Amino acid sequence: MNFKQLEYFAAVAEAGSISGASRQLHVAQPPVSRQLAMLEDELGACLFLRTNKGVELTEAGHCLYQQSRQMFQSLRTMADSVREVGAGVRGQLKVGVIYSNVQIATTLLKDYHEKFPQVELYVRMGSPGDLLDDLSRGELHALFLRSQSERASGLQEQVLGEDPLELVMRKDTDPAPGQESVPIRALQGTPMCLLRSDDLWDYGRDLLAECRRAGVSPHVVCHCYDTPMEMQMVQEGFGVGFLPKSIAAAHPGAPVYTKPVLEFSARSYPILVWENDPYQAGCVQQFLDLASAWRTDR
């Protein structure tokens, strides 16, 4: 039993005659009759009763017709699914995100999900090195990193916008209450929680260097191993942090807010990174196309 035999069989069942089926199929009647005879021989069952008006399905014929209709529907569904995957409407998108890009990543992914709701999203948070390893192994399609990240050669990247670096504080640790920005001299003796001196991002080093140029000596009470720990220490009131502004936005309800340093303007650049692969899945390419026209400072 093959697909052509079932196709001819279903056409005869629906047309009620071999002649009617042959016209619909644009095939001469003898090949249709021959395929039906071969199908009945293989199944060992009579599928049609021949009448003066045409043919009628037997009980065995009804059974085969119902199951063949289900099969044809499954084939159509399968073909539609493959087309949708190829067009990027369905599939799986796997992305990696560093902590400081959570707000940016979720905003872009929300835009993408609204356009392609049937694409499954897989999101992993990790360090730049671990995420880059996963990308090289093909376990992730794209990464949300920062422009200072060390990256392997051959990767493509898209700058997603500018993210100002600002002081992160609680009301009781604010060095300039009532002011929209913090004068750098207000940082004299201010308790601060900064990333460790050898951290990849340089946020704390840049601020401390500016303070030294201004003759200001902040009091660094905690050198944090990573950004999540710095945010936790700031939230607990240990001191003021210095991080990309978007990080505070990723903690709605937390007792923290940000202010710029009056005399010191600094920027960090969130980027999207991916492998240069001309055979990206449709849903991945749709995501990259969306990211290319998307910026955080829209």
Phi, psi and chi 1 to 4 in degrees:
 res  aa     phi    psi   chi1   chi2   chi3   chi4
   1 MET       -  127.9 -177.9  168.3   56.6      -
   2 ASN  -128.6  176.3   56.9   46.0      -      -
   3 PHE   -63.0  -41.0 -176.3   82.9      -      -
   4 LYS   -61.7  -41.9  178.3 -179.6  -73.0 -173.2
   5 GLN   -61.4  -43.4  -70.1  172.2  -18.0      -
   6 LEU   -67.7  -36.4  -70.6  175.1      -      -
   7 GLU   -63.3  -44.7 -177.8 -176.7   22.7      -
   8 TYR   -65.8  -41.7  -73.7    4.0      -      -
   9 PHE   -60.0  -47.4  162.5   76.4      -      -
  10 ALA   -64.6  -37.3      -      -      -      -
  11 ALA   -64.9  -41.3      -      -      -      -
  12 VAL   -66.3  -42.2  171.8      -      -      -
  13 ALA   -61.2  -39.6      -      -      -      -
  14 GLU   -79.5  -33.6  -68.3  167.8   -0.6      -
  15 ALA   -81.3  -24.4      -      -      -      -
  16 GLY    79.4    7.0      -      -      -      -
  17 SER  -162.7  155.0   68.1      -      -      -
  18 ILE   -70.5  -38.1  -67.0  175.7      -      -
  19 SER   -64.1  -42.3   59.9      -      -      -
  20 GLY   -64.6  -38.7      -      -      -      -
  21 ALA   -67.2  -39.3      -      -      -      -
  22 SER   -64.2  -35.7   65.5      -      -      -
  23 ARG   -66.9  -41.2  -72.8 -167.0  -64.3  -89.1
  24 GLN   -65.9  -36.6  -66.9  177.5   10.0      -
  25 LEU   -85.6  -10.4  -65.5  167.5      -      -
  26 HIS    58.4   43.5  -55.9  -71.1      -      -
  27 VAL  -131.2  145.1  177.4      -      -      -
  28 ALA   -64.3  157.7      -      -      -      -
  29 GLN   -65.9  -40.4  -68.2 -172.2   40.3      -
  30 PRO   -56.3  -45.0  -28.6   37.2      -      -
  31 PRO   -62.3  -34.6  -24.0   34.7      -      -
  32 VAL   -66.5  -46.5  176.0      -      -      -
  33 SER   -61.0  -39.5  -62.2      -      -      -
  34 ARG   -65.7  -43.1 -174.8  163.6   53.5 -107.9
  35 GLN   -64.8  -38.4  -68.7  -64.6  -29.2      -
  36 LEU   -64.5  -42.8  -70.5  179.4      -      -
  37 ALA   -62.5  -41.5      -      -      -      -
  38 MET   -64.8  -37.3  -67.5  170.3   61.7      -
  39 LEU   -66.3  -43.9 -178.2   59.8      -      -
  40 GLU   -65.6  -39.0  -71.2 -179.5  -36.8      -
  41 ASP   -62.7  -43.7  -73.3  -16.1      -      -
  42 GLU   -66.9  -39.6 -179.3  177.3  -13.8      -
  43 LEU   -82.8  -17.2  -64.3  175.8      -      -
  44 GLY    65.8   35.4      -      -      -      -
  45 ALA  -146.2  146.2      -      -      -      -
  46 CYS   -84.3  124.2  177.8      -      -      -
  47 LEU   -98.7  -24.8  -58.2  175.1      -      -
  48 PHE  -132.6  145.9  -67.9  101.8      -      -
  49 LEU  -101.8  123.3  -65.7  175.2      -      -
  50 ARG   -81.8  129.2  -83.3   68.1  175.9  176.3
  51 THR  -127.0  172.1   68.9      -      -      -
  52 ASN   -64.6  -25.5  -67.8  -26.5      -      -
  53 LYS   -92.4   -7.8  -63.8 -178.8  179.6 -179.3
  54 GLY   145.6 -126.2      -      -      -      -
  55 VAL  -135.9  153.2  -65.2      -      -      -
  56 GLU  -129.7  145.9  -64.9  178.9   -1.4      -
  57 LEU   -71.5  138.9  -73.3  169.3      -      -
  58 THR   -82.4  179.4   63.4      -      -      -
  59 GLU   -61.4  -41.5 -175.5  175.4   -6.8      -
  60 ALA   -64.7  -37.5      -      -      -      -
  61 GLY   -63.9  -41.7      -      -      -      -
  62 HIS   -60.3  -41.5  -83.9  -66.2      -      -
  63 CYS   -61.3  -47.0  177.6      -      -      -
  64 LEU   -65.7  -38.8 -179.7   60.5      -      -
  65 TYR   -64.4  -43.7  179.1   63.8      -      -
  66 GLN   -62.0  -43.7  -67.3  -61.5  -37.1      -
  67 GLN   -72.5  -33.4  -65.3 -170.0   53.4      -
  68 SER   -68.6  -34.9   63.4      -      -      -
  69 ARG   -63.0  -41.9  -75.3 -173.5   61.0 -173.1
  70 GLN   -62.4  -39.1  -65.1  173.9    9.0      -
  71 MET   -66.3  -43.8 -176.2 -162.6   73.2      -
  72 PHE   -62.7  -38.8  -70.2  137.8      -      -
  73 GLN   -64.8  -40.6 -179.1   58.4   47.1      -
  74 SER   -63.7  -38.7  -64.5      -      -      -
  75 LEU   -65.7  -40.9  -70.9  172.0      -      -
  76 ARG   -64.5  -41.1  -75.0 -168.7  -69.6  -91.0
  77 THR   -63.2  -42.0  -59.6      -      -      -
  78 MET   -62.5  -45.0  177.9  177.4   65.7      -
  79 ALA   -63.7  -41.6      -      -      -      -
  80 ASP   -62.6  -41.1  -70.5  -16.4      -      -
  81 SER   -63.6  -42.1  -64.5      -      -      -
  82 VAL   -64.2  -42.3  171.2      -      -      -
  83 ARG   -62.1  -41.3  -67.6 -170.6 -171.0   98.2
  84 GLU   -67.2  -38.0  -70.6  174.8   -9.5      -
  85 VAL   -64.1  -44.0  169.5      -      -      -
  86 GLY   -62.2  -33.4      -      -      -      -
  87 ALA   -84.8   -5.5      -      -      -      -
  88 GLY    87.0    7.8      -      -      -      -
  89 VAL   -78.4  -31.0  178.6      -      -      -
  90 ARG  -123.7  169.7  -69.0 -179.6 -177.7  -90.5
  91 GLY   131.7 -162.8      -      -      -      -
  92 GLN  -130.4  129.8  -65.0 -179.9  -12.4      -
  93 LEU  -113.4  121.0  175.0   65.3      -      -
  94 LYS  -116.6  118.1  -58.7  178.3 -179.4 -179.1
  95 VAL  -127.0  152.0  -60.7      -      -      -
  96 GLY  -112.2  145.4      -      -      -      -
  97 VAL  -136.0  131.3 -175.5      -      -      -
  98 ILE   -83.2  156.7   59.0  173.2      -      -
  99 TYR   -55.2  -42.7  177.6   83.7      -      -
 100 SER   -69.9   -8.1   62.0      -      -      -
 101 ASN  -108.3   11.5  -87.2  -11.2      -      -
 102 VAL   -57.9  -47.8  169.0      -      -      -
 103 GLN   -63.0  -43.9  178.7   69.2   14.1      -
 104 ILE   -65.9  -45.0  -65.3  160.6      -      -
 105 ALA   -63.0  -45.5      -      -      -      -
 106 THR   -67.2  -33.0   52.5      -      -      -
 107 THR   -66.4  -46.0  -57.6      -      -      -
 108 LEU   -66.6  -42.2  176.5   53.2      -      -
 109 LEU   -64.8  -32.2  -71.9  171.1      -      -
 110 LYS   -65.9  -43.3 -177.0  178.3  179.8 -178.8
 111 ASP   -59.2  -43.1  -73.1   -8.0      -      -
 112 TYR   -65.4  -44.1  175.7   77.0      -      -
 113 HIS   -63.4  -34.7 -179.8   65.5      -      -
 114 GLU   -65.8  -31.8  -71.5  175.7   -8.6      -
 115 LYS   -83.4  -33.3  -65.4  177.7 -177.2  -64.4
 116 PHE  -132.0   70.9  -56.3  100.8      -      -
 117 PRO   -67.4  -16.9   24.4  -34.4      -      -
 118 GLN   -92.4   -1.5  -62.8 -175.7   77.5      -
 119 VAL   -83.0  129.0  174.2      -      -      -
 120 GLU   -77.8  133.2  -65.6  178.9  -84.4      -
 121 LEU  -103.5  130.2  -60.7  177.5      -      -
 122 TYR  -118.9  120.2  -70.5   77.0      -      -
 123 VAL  -125.0  128.9 -175.7      -      -      -
 124 ARG  -125.6  134.2 -175.9 -159.0  159.6 -175.2
 125 MET   -99.3  141.1 -172.4 -178.1  -64.0      -
 126 GLY  -171.7 -174.7      -      -      -      -
 127 SER   -81.3  157.2   67.0      -      -      -
 128 PRO   -54.9  -43.7  -27.1   35.6      -      -
 129 GLY   -62.7  -45.6      -      -      -      -
 130 ASP   -64.6  -41.3  -69.9  -17.5      -      -
 131 LEU   -67.0  -38.4  -65.2  177.5      -      -
 132 LEU   -64.9  -36.4  -75.3  165.6      -      -
 133 ASP   -63.1  -42.7  -72.5  -17.5      -      -
 134 ASP   -64.6  -37.5  -71.2  -16.0      -      -
 135 LEU   -63.6  -43.8 -178.7   68.3      -      -
 136 SER   -66.8  -27.6   66.6      -      -      -
 137 ARG   -85.2   -1.3  -71.0 -166.4  -64.8  -94.0
 138 GLY    80.6   12.3      -      -      -      -
 139 GLU   -84.4  -16.1  -64.5  174.8    6.1      -
 140 LEU  -130.9  152.3  -65.7  173.2      -      -
 141 HIS   -94.7  -33.5  -64.9  125.3      -      -
 142 ALA  -155.8  157.0      -      -      -      -
 143 LEU  -128.5  140.8  -51.1  178.2      -      -
 144 PHE   -95.3  108.4  -72.1   87.9      -      -
 145 LEU  -122.6 -173.0  -60.0  177.8      -      -
 146 ARG  -114.6  157.6  -67.9  -88.6  163.9  169.9
 147 SER   -63.0  -20.4   53.9      -      -      -
 148 GLN   -82.8   -5.4  -65.8   95.4  -30.4      -
 149 SER   -62.4  144.2  -60.8      -      -      -
 150 GLU   -76.9  130.5  -63.8  178.7    2.3      -
 151 ARG  -132.1  149.3  -64.1 -176.1  -63.9  -78.5
 152 ALA   -72.9  152.8      -      -      -      -
 153 SER   -69.2  157.9   59.7      -      -      -
 154 GLY    88.5   -1.1      -      -      -      -
 155 LEU   -90.0  148.2  -63.9 -179.7      -      -
 156 GLN   -94.0  151.5  -59.1  -67.1  -54.6      -
 157 GLU  -144.4  151.9   70.3  174.4   53.9      -
 158 GLN  -131.6  120.7  171.1   69.6   40.1      -
 159 VAL   -72.7  128.5  176.4      -      -      -
 160 LEU   -96.4   -2.8  -61.3  175.5      -      -
 161 GLY   142.1 -167.3      -      -      -      -
 162 GLU  -113.9  140.2  -66.0 -176.9   -6.5      -
 163 ASP  -127.4  107.8 -162.5    3.1      -      -
 164 PRO   -64.8  143.5   22.5  -32.2      -      -
 165 LEU   -87.6  127.6  -65.1  169.5      -      -
 166 GLU  -138.3  164.6  -63.8 -168.6   -7.4      -
 167 LEU   -74.7  135.6  -62.8  169.2      -      -
 168 VAL  -109.6  130.6 -172.2      -      -      -
 169 MET  -153.3  166.6   62.9 -161.4   74.8      -
 170 ARG  -101.8  169.5  -61.5 -172.1  -13.3  170.5
 171 LYS   -60.7  -38.1 -175.0  176.4 -178.9  179.0
 172 ASP   -82.5   -5.2   58.6  -14.3      -      -
 173 THR  -113.3    4.3   59.4      -      -      -
 174 ASP   -65.2  119.0 -170.5  -21.8      -      -
 175 PRO   -77.8   -9.0   25.4  -30.7      -      -
 176 ALA  -140.1   68.4      -      -      -      -
 177 PRO   -57.7  139.4  -21.4   32.9      -      -
 178 GLY    80.7   -4.7      -      -      -      -
 179 GLN  -106.3  147.8  -60.4 -175.9   44.8      -
 180 GLU   -76.7  -23.3  -66.5 -175.9   -2.5      -
 181 SER  -136.2  165.3   57.6      -      -      -
 182 VAL  -108.4  115.6  178.4      -      -      -
 183 PRO   -60.8  141.2  -20.6   33.0      -      -
 184 ILE   -61.3  -29.0 -160.4  161.0      -      -
 185 ARG   -71.1  -17.5  -67.2 -161.3  173.2  -83.7
 186 ALA   -72.7   -9.5      -      -      -      -
 187 LEU   -86.2   -2.9  -63.9  178.5      -      -
 188 GLN   -58.5  117.5  176.7   66.0   40.1      -
 189 GLY    73.2    3.0      -      -      -      -
 190 THR   -68.0  126.0  -63.6      -      -      -
 191 PRO   -61.6  132.4  -19.7   32.3      -      -
 192 MET  -133.5  145.1  -58.7 -162.1   74.9      -
 193 CYS  -114.5  111.8  -59.2      -      -      -
 194 LEU  -124.4  159.5  -59.2  177.2      -      -
 195 LEU   -64.3  151.2  -66.0  172.7      -      -
 196 ARG   -57.3  157.5   65.2 -168.4 -168.1  -80.7
 197 SER   -64.0  -24.6   58.9      -      -      -
 198 ASP   -98.6   17.0   62.5  -19.1      -      -
 199 ASP   -67.6  150.9 -177.5   77.3      -      -
 200 LEU   -60.8  -33.6  175.3   65.7      -      -
 201 TRP   -85.6  -21.4  -52.2  115.0      -      -
 202 ASP    71.2    7.4  -64.2  -17.0      -      -
 203 TYR   -57.4  -54.5  -57.8  152.5      -      -
 204 GLY   -64.5  -40.4      -      -      -      -
 205 ARG   -60.9  -43.3  -76.0 -157.1  -60.8  -85.6
 206 ASP   -62.7  -42.5  -68.2  -15.4      -      -
 207 LEU   -67.4  -44.7  177.2   62.4      -      -
 208 LEU   -64.2  -36.0  -67.7  176.6      -      -
 209 ALA   -64.1  -40.5      -      -      -      -
 210 GLU   -65.9  -39.0 -171.4   66.3   21.6      -
 211 CYS   -62.0  -42.6  -73.4      -      -      -
 212 ARG   -62.1  -40.4  -75.6 -167.3  -64.7  -89.0
 213 ARG   -62.8  -30.7  -78.6 -168.3  -72.0  -90.3
 214 ALA   -90.0    1.2      -      -      -      -
 215 GLY    73.9   27.6      -      -      -      -
 216 VAL  -110.2  140.0  173.1      -      -      -
 217 SER  -123.7   92.3  -58.7      -      -      -
 218 PRO   -66.1  161.6  -16.0   29.6      -      -
 219 HIS  -107.3  101.3  174.8   41.2      -      -
 220 VAL   -80.5  106.8 -178.4      -      -      -
 221 VAL   -90.1  -17.6  -61.8      -      -      -
 222 CYS  -150.7  125.3 -178.6      -      -      -
 223 HIS   -98.5  109.4  -64.3  -86.2      -      -
 224 CYS   -91.2  143.7  -56.1      -      -      -
 225 TYR   -71.1  -34.8 -176.9   82.6      -      -
 226 ASP  -148.8  173.1   54.7   23.0      -      -
 227 THR   -62.7  -43.8  -55.5      -      -      -
 228 PRO   -57.2  -39.4  -26.0   34.6      -      -
 229 MET   -68.4  -39.7 -179.8   52.2   67.5      -
 230 GLU   -59.6  -45.2 -179.9  174.3  -19.3      -
 231 MET   -61.5  -39.3  -81.8  -62.9  -63.3      -
 232 GLN   -64.6  -42.9 -173.0   63.8   36.5      -
 233 MET   -66.0  -38.6  -61.6  -61.5  -76.8      -
 234 VAL   -63.7  -43.6  169.9      -      -      -
 235 GLN   -63.8  -30.4  -71.0 -175.3   62.7      -
 236 GLU   -83.3   -3.6  -67.0  -61.2  -34.2      -
 237 GLY    90.1   15.1      -      -      -      -
 238 PHE   -69.2  -29.9  -79.2   84.6      -      -
 239 GLY   171.4 -169.5      -      -      -      -
 240 VAL   -95.8  139.8  174.5      -      -      -
 241 GLY  -104.0  176.1      -      -      -      -
 242 PHE  -142.6  104.4 -172.3   63.7      -      -
 243 LEU  -147.3  169.6  -66.6  167.0      -      -
 244 PRO   -58.2  138.4  -27.1   36.0      -      -
 245 LYS   -58.2  -35.1 -177.4  177.4 -179.8  178.9
 246 SER   -63.2  -21.8   66.5      -      -      -
 247 ILE   -63.4  -41.6  -65.2  178.8      -      -
 248 ALA   -63.6  -34.5      -      -      -      -
 249 ALA   -66.5  -20.2      -      -      -      -
 250 ALA   -82.3    2.2      -      -      -      -
 251 HIS  -125.7   60.9  -65.3   75.8      -      -
 252 PRO   -61.3  136.5   23.3  -33.3      -      -
 253 GLY    91.0  -14.9      -      -      -      -
 254 ALA   -74.3  149.8      -      -      -      -
 255 PRO   -80.4   43.9   32.3  -36.0      -      -
 256 VAL  -129.8  155.0  -63.3      -      -      -
 257 TYR  -151.3  173.6   53.8   90.4      -      -
 258 THR  -122.1  154.3   67.7      -      -      -
 259 LYS  -141.5  143.3  -73.4 -175.6  178.5 -177.5
 260 PRO   -76.0  157.1   28.0  -34.1      -      -
 261 VAL   -83.4  127.1  179.3      -      -      -
 262 LEU   -57.0  -45.7 -176.5   59.4      -      -
 263 GLU  -100.4   11.5  -59.6   90.4  -17.2      -
 264 PHE  -138.4  108.1  179.6   48.5      -      -
 265 SER  -103.5  121.0  178.1      -      -      -
 266 ALA  -135.0  150.4      -      -      -      -
 267 ARG  -132.3  148.7  -66.0  -79.3 -174.0  -87.2
 268 SER  -122.6  150.8  177.9      -      -      -
 269 TYR  -121.5  105.9  -62.8   89.2      -      -
 270 PRO   -69.0  137.6   24.1  -31.5      -      -
 271 ILE  -133.7  157.8   60.9  174.3      -      -
 272 LEU  -109.3  132.6 -171.3   72.0      -      -
 273 VAL  -123.5  140.1  174.2      -      -      -
 274 TRP  -154.0  163.2   66.4   93.5      -      -
 275 GLU   -72.8  144.9  -67.4  -84.7    5.2      -
 276 ASN   -81.4   84.8 -174.6   16.5      -      -
 277 ASP  -120.3  114.1 -177.7   -1.2      -      -
 278 PRO   -69.8   -9.5   25.5  -33.3      -      -
 279 TYR  -111.6   36.4  -57.1  105.8      -      -
 280 GLN   -60.6  145.2  -66.0  -82.3   18.6      -
 281 ALA   -59.3  153.4      -      -      -      -
 282 GLY   -56.9  -42.3      -      -      -      -
 283 CYS   -68.1  -32.4   63.1      -      -      -
 284 VAL   -68.3  -43.8  177.4      -      -      -
 285 GLN   -64.0  -37.7 -169.3   58.2   55.9      -
 286 GLN   -62.0  -39.4  -66.7  -77.3   14.4      -
 287 PHE   -65.1  -43.9  176.7   69.3      -      -
 288 LEU   -65.4  -37.9  -62.7  177.1      -      -
 289 ASP   -64.3  -40.1  -69.1  -17.0      -      -
 290 LEU   -64.9  -43.8  176.9   64.3      -      -
 291 ALA   -62.9  -33.6      -      -      -      -
 292 SER   -65.7  -22.5   68.7      -      -      -
 293 ALA  -107.9   14.0      -      -      -      -
 294 TRP  -118.7  138.1 -168.2   92.9      -      -
 295 ARG  -140.0  148.0  -73.9  179.6   62.4   87.3
 296 THR   -69.9  -23.8   59.6      -      -      -
 297 ASP  -102.7   32.2   54.7   -5.4      -      -
 298 ARG   -58.2      -  -66.9  173.4  -66.8  173.7
